[in-house]
Amino acid sequence: MAALTGFHALPLSAVSAPPLRDEGFTTAKLTDPALSLLTDLSHAPCVMADHLDGLDSTIHTMVRAHVHMAFVTGVDEQVVGMITTDDLQGERPMQRAQADHVRFQDLTLEQLMTPVSQWQVLTSAQVAHARVGDIVSTLREHGLRYLLVVNPGTPRPVLHGIFSARRLETALGMDLRSDLHARSFAELESLIGH
């Protein structure tokens, strides 16, 4: 074994109590750089699920990983879509099972995922100088809970990171979902009124 000249071993200590999981929570202001709340996929693990996986096993995996969104891979292990806990719970799976004439437990991620062809993304160049408020405005404008960031590439773009409405809500102390519903209801009410 080669000698490590100029380096020294650091002292270790015992853990006095079971450690808490670092949730990575931080506080932010709308004027902060957007990159401060980007989950960078080159440093953060992401959950991958097969397009033929069932709903229960996927929810279980996501809960164990403490995530609310997973990427879905196809036969060739390439990303073909994304799935969220909102997609897997509630009325949508039941409606899809009825529409496809299958039992609920036979649904696969392929039937509920948002395919890559429907993704709305930002490029890393757009995000480089953006502020947190710009990301909040984008999420609100498009009614999104997740905003994917890609590095344009040849022949295909590369996933760079994710903005999560949940993470922004925690950091900013504001509920983006209620704002989205309130805006949508107000718009619906104005349409009905005319």
N, C-alpha and C positions, 0 to 999 in steps of 0.2 A: 504494500500500500504506500502511495506517495505521501511524503510529509507535507503538511499544510503550514508552511512558513508564514509567520505574520498574523496568524489567526489563533483564537483561543476559545475553548469551550465555555459556554455561558452557564451560570449556576442555575440549577433547577430547584423548584420548590413544590411542596405538596399542595393539593387542592383542599381547602378547608370545608367546602360544602359543594353539593352538586351544582355545576355551573348552569346558568341560564343560557338559552339560545339567543345569540345576537340577531335581533330582528332587523337591524340596519336602519332603524327609524331615525329620521333627521327632521329638523324643522327648516322651512324655506319661506321665502317671500316671492311674490310674483315677479319681482325684478331680478331675482337670482339667475345665474346662467342655467339654461335648460339641462346642460350636461350633468349638473349636480344631482339630478333625479333620474338620469338615464340608467337603466340596468344594462350594463355593458356585457354582451354575451361572450366576449372573449375572456372575461374574468368570472362571470357568474354561471353556474350550471343551469341548464334548462331541462325540463321534462320532455321526453320524446315518447310518443305512443304510436303504435301501429294502426293503420287505417282500419284493420279488421278487429281491433280490440273492442270489447264490450264496454258499456257505460259504467257498470259497477266497479270493474277492475280499474278503469281509468280514474274514476273519482277517488278510489282508495289510494292509488298511486299519487295523485295530486295532493290529497290531504296529508299523506305521509311526508311529502316534499315541501309542504307549506306553500303551495302555489295555487293560483286560480286560473292559470292558462298553461296549455301544453301545445307543443308542435306535433303535428301528425305526419308520419312518414308513410310512403308508399312501398310497393313491392321492391323497388331498387334502393330503399333506405333514404331516398331524397325527400325533403320536406314538401308535402302536398297540400297542407292546410294547417289550421290551428283550431283548437277547441277550448272553451272556457267552462268553468263550473256553471255559469248561467245557461250555457247551451245544453248541459247534461242534466239539469234539474228543472223543475217546473212543468209547464204544460207542453212545451215544444217537443220533447221526446215522445209524449203520448200522442200528440197530433201527428208526428211523423210515422209512428208505428201504425196508426190507423190509416194514414194515407198510403203507406207502403204495404198494408195488409200483412204485417208481421207482428209477432209477439214483442212486447216491450223489451224483454230480456234478450231478444235476438237482434236488436239494433246494434249497429257498429258505428264507430266514429266517422266513417266515411259518409254516413247518412246525415250526420249532424254538424260536421265541421264546416268552417268557413274556408273554402278552397283558395289556394294562392291566387287564382285568377280574379278573386273578389277582394283581395287585400288592397287597402289604401295605405300607402307608406310615405315616409319622408326619407330624404337622403341624408347621409352624415354631414354633407356640406350645408344643408339647410339648417341643421341643428347646431352646428358649430358656434354660431353667433346668436342663436335664439335665446329667449328668456323663458322662465317657467310660465309666465303669463301667456306667452305665445303658444305653448303646448296646451295649456288649459283652454284657450280660445279655439284651438284646432280640434280638441276632443269634443268640445261643446258644439262647434259648427257642424261636425260630421256625426255626432251622436255615438262616439266610440268610447269604449272602456279601455282599450289597448291601442297603442300607436307604435307600429313597428318602424324601425330605422334601418336602412340598408346602405351598404357601400356599393354604388353602381360598379358592375364588373363585366368582363367579357369572358365567356359567353353569357354568364348569369350574375345577377347581383348577389352579394353576400350579406347575410343577416348580421347587423352590427349591434343593435340593442332594442330595448322595449321601454316605452313609457306606459306606466300603469295608472289608471285613474285612482285606484285604491291607494297607491303609494303617494300620489300627489295630494289626495284628500288628507291623508295622515300628516304629511309634511306641512300642508297649508292650513289645516284645521278647518276645512270647508267641505261640504258635501256636493260634489259635482253631479251626482245622480239626481238629487232632488231638484237641482237647478235645471237639469236637462228635462225632467218630467214637467216642471213648472212651465218651462218655455214651450214645450210641446203642447201642453194643455192650453196655454194661452193662444198659441197659434191655431189650434183646433177650434177653440171657442170663437176666435175672430173669423175663421172660415165659415163656421155655422151661422154666425151673426149676419153674414153678408149674403 
